[in-house]
């Protein structure tokens, strides 16, 4: 069993220090925050071992630094590949219809959104969607029906808004 109180105390005592160290190493506060949180999350997963170390904070710093180094390697490899193969072809901006659809999808409940994406965009059958989301087929059909109705209303509203802007 993990010692939650001990971990909380450890985290409270050192997280700002590790964050400042990672900020100094990366030069980017958002990256430093993300790396620090990920390192502490990994410490929590292994708290029974990490808590027994002479300096658990050193372990967290090492993990955070390795995470940063891994990101830098991936970025460097991506840049190298881009120079080797050239920049990707220009991708056209999404159409107004695509932007409206994505915006409308974000506004409906996650269960309806997932059913609609899997069925209409991925092309899965109702049975396949039901299997993937671990729900009865009737539930999937209801989610599809409600989701389509909500999308129709949202897309009608966005079309009216767009038409009124151009009028």
DAWOGI-V385057 format. One record per residue. SS is DSSP state (H for helix, E for strand, - for the rest). OMEGA is omega in whole degrees, 0 to 359 (none if undefined). D_FIRST is the distance of its C-alpha to the first C-alpha in whole Angstrom. Layout:
ss	omega	d_first
SS	OMEGA	D_FIRST
SS	OMEGA	D_FIRST
This chain:
ss	omega	d_first
-	182	0
-	179	4
-	184	7
H	181	9
H	178	12
H	178	12
H	179	12
H	179	15
H	178	17
H	181	17
H	181	18
H	183	20
H	189	22
H	188	22
H	180	23
H	180	26
H	179	27
H	178	26
H	180	28
H	179	31
H	180	31
H	176	30
H	178	33
H	181	35
H	185	34
H	183	35
-	182	37
-	185	36
H	181	34
H	177	32
H	181	31
H	179	30
H	181	28
H	180	27
H	180	26
H	180	24
H	180	22
H	179	21
H	178	20
H	177	18
H	178	16
H	176	16
H	179	14
H	180	12
H	182	11
-	190	11
H	180	10
H	177	8
H	185	12
H	182	14
-	180	13
-	180	14
-	177	17
-	182	20
-	181	21
H	180	18
H	177	21
H	177	23
H	180	21
H	178	20
H	180	24
H	179	25
H	180	23
H	180	25
H	179	28
H	176	27
H	178	27
H	180	30
H	178	32
H	177	31
H	181	32
H	178	36
H	180	36
H	179	36
H	180	38
H	179	41
H	177	41
H	178	42
H	178	44
H	179	46
H	179	46
H	179	48
H	181	50
H	186	51
H	182	51
-	180	52
-	178	51
-	179	50
-	179	53
-	177	53
-	181	51
-	177	53
-	179	52
-	179	50
-	177	53
H	179	53
H	179	52
H	180	49
H	179	48
H	180	49
H	180	47
H	178	44
H	180	44
H	178	44
H	179	42
H	186	39
H	180	41
-	181	40
-	184	36
H	182	34
H	177	34
H	180	38
H	182	38
H	179	36
H	181	38
H	180	41
H	181	40
H	183	39
H	187	42
H	182	45
H	179	44
-	177	42
-	178	45
-	175	42
-	178	44
H	180	42
H	180	41
H	176	39
H	180	38
H	179	36
H	183	35
H	183	33
H	178	32
-	179	31
-	176	33
-	180	37
H	179	40
H	178	41
H	179	38
H	179	39
H	179	43
H	179	42
H	178	40
H	181	43
H	180	46
H	180	44
H	178	43
H	179	47
H	180	48
H	178	46
H	180	47
H	179	50
H	181	50
H	181	49
H	176	51
H	178	54
H	182	53
H	177	52
H	179	56
H	178	58
H	181	56
H	180	57
H	181	61
H	177	61
H	183	60
H	182	63
-	none	65
